[in-house]
Amino acid sequence: LMFSEPTPSRHMKQRRPPSQSWKTFLINHAAEIASVDFFEVATATMQVLHVFVVLGHDRRRILRCEITTAPTGEWAAEQLIDALDFDGAPHILIRDRDKKFGDDFNDRVDGHGIRQILSAHRCPWQNGYVERVIGTIRRDCLDHVIVFNARHLRKVLDEYIAYYNESRTHLGIEKDCPEPRAVEDPEAGEIIALPVLGGLHHRYMRRAA
Protein backbone atom coordinates (compact mmCIF):
# COMPACT_ATOMS: atom_id res chain seq x y z
CA LEU A 1 0.00 0.00 0.00
CA MET A 2 1.53 3.29 -1.08
CA PHE A 3 0.51 6.79 -0.03
CA SER A 4 2.17 10.17 0.12
CA GLU A 5 3.47 11.88 3.30
CA PRO A 6 0.64 14.46 3.54
CA THR A 7 -1.95 11.68 3.87
CA PRO A 8 -0.95 10.37 7.34
CA SER A 9 -0.04 13.90 8.42
CA ARG A 10 -3.67 14.92 8.18
CA HIS A 11 -4.60 12.24 10.73
CA MET A 12 -1.75 12.78 13.19
CA LYS A 13 -2.34 14.82 16.32
CA GLN A 14 -0.85 18.26 15.88
CA ARG A 15 1.62 19.22 18.60
CA ARG A 16 2.64 22.71 19.52
CA PRO A 17 6.33 23.46 19.99
CA PRO A 18 7.19 22.97 23.67
CA SER A 19 7.32 26.21 25.65
CA GLN A 20 10.10 26.70 28.15
CA SER A 21 9.31 26.40 31.82
CA TRP A 22 9.95 29.21 34.30
CA LYS A 23 12.99 27.31 35.60
CA THR A 24 14.37 26.97 32.05
CA PHE A 25 13.82 30.68 31.44
CA LEU A 26 15.81 31.56 34.58
CA ILE A 27 18.67 29.28 33.56
CA ASN A 28 18.80 30.47 29.96
CA HIS A 29 18.79 34.15 30.90
CA ALA A 30 20.70 34.05 34.20
CA ALA A 31 23.40 36.45 33.03
CA GLU A 32 20.75 39.05 32.17
CA ILE A 33 18.70 38.80 35.39
CA ALA A 34 18.86 40.40 38.81
CA SER A 35 16.24 40.11 41.54
CA VAL A 36 15.40 42.20 44.59
CA ASP A 37 13.42 41.83 47.79
CA PHE A 38 13.02 43.24 51.29
CA PHE A 39 13.15 41.41 54.59
CA GLU A 40 12.79 42.64 58.17
CA VAL A 41 15.05 42.31 61.19
CA ALA A 42 13.91 43.12 64.75
CA THR A 43 16.53 44.54 67.10
CA ALA A 44 16.94 43.83 70.82
CA THR A 45 14.91 47.00 71.52
CA MET A 46 12.13 45.85 69.13
CA GLN A 47 12.99 48.36 66.42
CA VAL A 48 12.19 46.99 62.96
CA LEU A 49 14.93 47.40 60.35
CA HIS A 50 14.24 46.80 56.66
CA VAL A 51 16.95 45.12 54.60
CA PHE A 52 16.98 45.44 50.79
CA VAL A 53 18.83 42.74 48.84
CA VAL A 54 19.98 42.87 45.21
CA LEU A 55 21.06 39.51 43.76
CA GLY A 56 22.74 38.72 40.43
CA HIS A 57 21.46 35.42 39.04
CA ASP A 58 24.43 34.31 36.97
CA ARG A 59 26.79 33.75 39.93
CA ARG A 60 24.26 34.01 42.80
CA ARG A 61 26.28 37.00 43.97
CA ILE A 62 24.80 39.46 46.46
CA LEU A 63 25.35 42.77 44.69
CA ARG A 64 24.01 44.98 47.45
CA CYS A 65 22.46 44.70 50.90
CA GLU A 66 21.28 47.95 52.48
CA ILE A 67 19.43 48.81 55.68
CA THR A 68 16.80 51.46 56.41
CA THR A 69 14.10 52.22 58.95
CA ALA A 70 11.85 53.86 56.35
CA PRO A 71 11.86 52.01 53.00
CA THR A 72 10.54 53.90 49.98
CA GLY A 73 10.52 53.23 46.26
CA GLU A 74 12.89 56.12 45.64
CA TRP A 75 15.38 54.80 48.20
CA ALA A 76 15.17 51.23 46.84
CA ALA A 77 15.69 52.45 43.27
CA GLU A 78 18.80 54.35 44.34
CA GLN A 79 20.29 51.22 45.93
CA LEU A 80 19.46 49.12 42.88
CA ILE A 81 20.94 51.53 40.35
CA ASP A 82 24.10 51.97 42.42
CA ALA A 83 24.56 48.20 42.56
CA LEU A 84 23.94 47.65 38.87
CA ASP A 85 26.08 50.56 37.70
CA PHE A 86 28.98 48.90 39.52
CA ASP A 87 28.44 45.42 38.10
CA GLY A 88 26.77 46.06 34.75
CA ALA A 89 23.02 46.51 34.48
CA PRO A 90 20.94 43.44 33.57
CA HIS A 91 18.07 43.56 31.11
CA ILE A 92 15.57 41.89 33.43
CA LEU A 93 14.62 42.52 37.05
CA ILE A 94 12.43 40.13 39.04
CA ARG A 95 10.59 41.41 42.12
CA ASP A 96 7.37 40.91 44.02
CA ARG A 97 4.41 43.28 44.26
CA ASP A 98 5.41 44.87 47.57
CA LYS A 99 3.87 48.34 47.89
CA LYS A 100 7.24 49.66 49.08
CA PHE A 101 8.38 49.84 45.45
CA GLY A 102 5.70 52.06 43.92
CA ASP A 103 5.83 54.58 41.06
CA ASP A 104 9.16 56.18 42.03
CA PHE A 105 10.88 52.81 41.80
CA ASN A 106 9.22 51.97 38.48
CA ASP A 107 10.15 55.30 36.93
CA ARG A 108 13.86 54.93 37.81
CA VAL A 109 14.07 51.31 36.66
CA ASP A 110 12.15 51.94 33.43
CA GLY A 111 14.39 54.92 32.74
CA HIS A 112 17.41 52.60 32.71
CA GLY A 113 15.79 50.31 30.16
CA ILE A 114 15.35 47.41 32.57
CA ARG A 115 12.33 45.17 32.06
CA GLN A 116 10.54 44.26 35.28
CA ILE A 117 8.88 40.89 35.85
CA LEU A 118 6.54 40.88 38.84
CA SER A 119 5.82 37.63 40.65
CA ALA A 120 2.21 36.66 41.20
CA HIS A 121 0.52 37.47 44.50
CA ARG A 122 1.65 35.10 47.28
CA CYS A 123 3.94 33.13 44.94
CA PRO A 124 7.44 33.58 46.44
CA TRP A 125 8.74 30.63 44.40
CA GLN A 126 8.54 32.87 41.32
CA ASN A 127 11.30 34.98 42.87
CA GLY A 128 13.02 31.94 44.28
CA TYR A 129 16.68 32.91 43.93
CA VAL A 130 16.54 35.98 46.14
CA GLU A 131 14.04 34.33 48.50
CA ARG A 132 16.52 31.48 48.97
CA VAL A 133 19.36 33.91 49.63
CA ILE A 134 17.30 35.70 52.28
CA GLY A 135 16.53 32.35 53.90
CA THR A 136 20.24 31.53 53.85
CA ILE A 137 21.13 34.85 55.48
CA ARG A 138 18.63 34.12 58.25
CA ARG A 139 19.62 30.47 58.85
CA ASP A 140 23.39 30.95 58.49
CA CYS A 141 23.66 34.28 60.27
CA LEU A 142 20.80 36.26 61.79
CA ASP A 143 19.14 33.34 63.60
CA HIS A 144 22.33 33.10 65.67
CA VAL A 145 22.84 36.81 66.41
CA ILE A 146 21.05 39.32 68.65
CA VAL A 147 20.99 42.57 66.69
CA PHE A 148 21.29 45.70 68.83
CA ASN A 149 20.85 48.46 66.24
CA ALA A 150 21.33 49.37 62.58
CA ARG A 151 25.06 49.91 63.00
CA HIS A 152 25.48 46.46 64.53
CA LEU A 153 23.37 44.85 61.79
CA ARG A 154 25.49 46.60 59.16
CA LYS A 155 28.67 45.13 60.65
CA VAL A 156 27.19 41.63 60.87
CA LEU A 157 25.82 41.66 57.32
CA ASP A 158 29.04 43.06 55.82
CA GLU A 159 31.07 40.25 57.36
CA TYR A 160 28.58 37.56 56.40
CA ILE A 161 28.12 38.77 52.81
CA ALA A 162 31.89 38.87 52.27
CA TYR A 163 31.96 35.24 53.45
CA TYR A 164 28.94 34.35 51.29
CA ASN A 165 30.37 35.87 48.10
CA GLU A 166 34.01 34.87 48.55
CA SER A 167 34.03 31.58 50.50
CA ARG A 168 30.64 29.85 50.61
CA THR A 169 30.25 27.25 47.86
CA HIS A 170 27.05 26.74 45.85
CA LEU A 171 25.77 23.63 44.10
CA GLY A 172 24.12 25.81 41.44
CA ILE A 173 27.51 27.09 40.24
CA GLU A 174 29.35 23.76 40.43
CA LYS A 175 30.50 24.14 44.04
CA ASP A 176 32.31 27.39 43.34
CA CYS A 177 31.81 30.71 45.13
CA PRO A 178 29.93 33.67 43.63
CA GLU A 179 33.31 35.34 43.27
CA PRO A 180 35.36 32.55 41.60
CA ARG A 181 38.17 31.15 43.68
CA ALA A 182 41.32 29.52 42.35
CA VAL A 183 42.07 25.93 43.37
CA GLU A 184 45.06 25.93 45.71
CA ASP A 185 47.89 23.47 45.16
CA PRO A 186 48.21 20.88 47.97
CA GLU A 187 51.88 21.76 48.16
CA ALA A 188 51.06 25.37 49.03
CA GLY A 189 50.91 24.50 52.72
CA GLU A 190 48.64 23.19 55.44
CA ILE A 191 44.93 24.02 55.57
CA ILE A 192 43.97 26.60 58.16
CA ALA A 193 40.54 27.82 59.30
CA LEU A 194 39.87 31.54 59.66
CA PRO A 195 36.84 32.35 61.88
CA VAL A 196 33.95 34.40 60.51
CA LEU A 197 31.48 36.12 62.85
CA GLY A 198 33.32 34.92 65.93
CA GLY A 199 33.54 31.32 64.72
CA LEU A 200 29.96 30.91 63.47
CA HIS A 201 31.54 30.07 60.09
CA HIS A 202 35.08 29.59 58.83
CA ARG A 203 37.09 30.34 55.71
CA TYR A 204 39.50 27.58 54.73
CA MET A 205 42.75 28.25 52.92
CA ARG A 206 46.29 26.97 52.68
CA ARG A 207 49.07 28.70 54.54
CA ALA A 208 52.58 28.60 53.17
CA ALA A 209 55.00 26.74 55.42
KAPEQUI-V698025 format. One record per residue. N is the residue number from 0. SS is DSSP state (hx for helix, st for strand, lp for the rest). PHI is phi in degrees with one decimal (999 if undefined). Layout:
BEGIN
n={N & N}
ss={SS & SS}
phi={PHI & PHI}
END
This chain:
BEGIN
n={0 & 1 & 2 & 3 & 4 & 5 & 6 & 7 & 8 & 9 & 10 & 11 & 12 & 13 & 14 & 15 & 16 & 17 & 18 & 19 & 20 & 21 & 22 & 23 & 24 & 25 & 26 & 27 & 28 & 29 & 30 & 31 & 32 & 33 & 34 & 35 & 36 & 37 & 38 & 39 & 40 & 41 & 42 & 43 & 44 & 45 & 46 & 47 & 48 & 49 & 50 & 51 & 52 & 53 & 54 & 55 & 56 & 57 & 58 & 59 & 60 & 61 & 62 & 63 & 64 & 65 & 66 & 67 & 68 & 69 & 70 & 71 & 72 & 73 & 74 & 75 & 76 & 77 & 78 & 79 & 80 & 81 & 82 & 83 & 84 & 85 & 86 & 87 & 88 & 89 & 90 & 91 & 92 & 93 & 94 & 95 & 96 & 97 & 98 & 99 & 100 & 101 & 102 & 103 & 104 & 105 & 106 & 107 & 108 & 109 & 110 & 111 & 112 & 113 & 114 & 115 & 116 & 117 & 118 & 119 & 120 & 121 & 122 & 123 & 124 & 125 & 126 & 127 & 128 & 129 & 130 & 131 & 132 & 133 & 134 & 135 & 136 & 137 & 138 & 139 & 140 & 141 & 142 & 143 & 144 & 145 & 146 & 147 & 148 & 149 & 150 & 151 & 152 & 153 & 154 & 155 & 156 & 157 & 158 & 159 & 160 & 161 & 162 & 163 & 164 & 165 & 166 & 167 & 168 & 169 & 170 & 171 & 172 & 173 & 174 & 175 & 176 & 177 & 178 & 179 & 180 & 181 & 182 & 183 & 184 & 185 & 186 & 187 & 188 & 189 & 190 & 191 & 192 & 193 & 194 & 195 & 196 & 197 & 198 & 199 & 200 & 201 & 202 & 203 & 204 & 205 & 206 & 207 & 208}
ss={lp & lp & lp & lp & hx & hx & hx & hx & hx & lp & lp & lp & lp & lp & lp & lp & lp & lp & lp & lp & lp & hx & hx & hx & hx & hx & hx & hx & lp & hx & hx & hx & st & st & st & st & st & st & st & st & st & st & lp & lp & lp & lp & lp & st & st & st & st & st & st & st & st & st & lp & lp & lp & lp & st & st & st & st & st & st & st & st & lp & lp & lp & lp & hx & hx & hx & hx & hx & hx & hx & hx & hx & hx & hx & hx & hx & hx & hx & lp & lp & lp & lp & st & st & st & st & lp & lp & lp & lp & lp & lp & hx & hx & hx & hx & hx & hx & hx & hx & hx & hx & lp & lp & lp & st & st & st & st & lp & lp & lp & lp & lp & hx & hx & hx & hx & hx & hx & hx & hx & hx & hx & hx & hx & hx & hx & hx & hx & hx & lp & hx & hx & hx & lp & lp & lp & lp & lp & hx & hx & hx & hx & hx & hx & hx & hx & hx & hx & hx & hx & hx & hx & hx & hx & hx & lp & lp & lp & st & hx & hx & hx & lp & lp & st & lp & lp & lp & lp & lp & lp & lp & lp & lp & hx & hx & hx & lp & st & st & st & st & st & st & st & hx & hx & hx & lp & st & st & st & st & st & st & st & lp & lp}
phi={999 & -117.1 & -153.6 & -83.3 & -59.1 & -60.9 & -64.0 & -68.1 & -61.0 & -68.0 & -103.5 & -82.5 & -67.9 & -76.8 & -115.6 & -79.9 & -58.3 & -64.0 & -92.0 & -72.9 & -77.5 & -62.1 & -62.1 & -64.9 & -59.7 & -62.5 & -68.6 & -66.3 & -115.4 & -54.7 & -67.9 & -101.9 & -115.2 & -127.5 & -137.6 & -136.4 & -167.3 & -105.2 & -143.9 & -111.3 & -130.5 & -94.5 & -86.9 & -63.3 & -97.8 & 69.7 & -78.8 & -99.2 & -107.0 & -104.4 & -111.5 & -109.8 & -114.4 & -116.7 & -121.9 & -88.9 & -78.5 & -64.9 & -117.2 & 57.2 & -87.3 & -77.5 & -83.2 & -161.6 & -148.0 & -119.3 & -121.6 & -151.5 & -97.8 & -138.5 & -70.0 & -134.2 & -63.7 & -63.5 & -64.9 & -62.8 & -62.3 & -62.4 & -65.5 & -63.4 & -63.7 & -60.9 & -66.9 & -77.7 & -63.4 & -75.7 & -109.7 & 95.0 & -68.2 & -78.9 & -92.7 & -131.4 & -125.5 & -104.9 & -151.9 & -92.1 & -99.6 & -55.9 & -68.5 & -63.0 & -71.7 & 68.6 & -67.9 & -61.4 & -64.9 & -60.4 & -61.6 & -66.5 & -67.4 & -61.4 & -65.0 & -96.0 & 70.8 & -99.1 & -83.6 & -97.2 & -117.4 & -97.0 & -70.5 & -68.6 & -59.9 & 58.6 & -127.7 & -61.5 & -63.2 & -74.1 & -123.3 & -66.2 & -64.0 & -73.1 & -62.4 & -67.1 & -62.9 & -61.8 & -62.0 & -65.3 & -59.7 & -67.9 & -67.9 & -80.8 & -133.1 & -68.0 & -67.8 & -112.1 & -130.1 & -93.1 & -88.0 & -90.9 & -163.9 & -63.3 & -63.2 & -65.5 & -61.7 & -58.9 & -63.4 & -63.5 & -66.1 & -59.4 & -69.0 & -68.1 & -66.1 & -60.7 & -64.6 & -60.0 & -74.6 & -104.9 & -131.3 & -82.0 & -83.2 & -135.7 & -61.8 & -67.2 & -123.7 & 58.3 & 60.7 & -98.9 & -96.4 & -54.1 & -97.8 & -50.6 & -122.8 & -70.8 & -76.2 & -87.3 & -67.0 & -55.8 & -81.4 & -73.0 & 137.2 & -73.7 & -82.3 & -122.0 & -112.2 & -106.1 & -67.9 & -122.2 & 54.4 & 69.3 & 101.9 & -61.0 & -134.7 & -140.7 & -97.5 & -115.8 & -153.1 & -97.5 & -109.7 & -61.8 & -65.7}
END
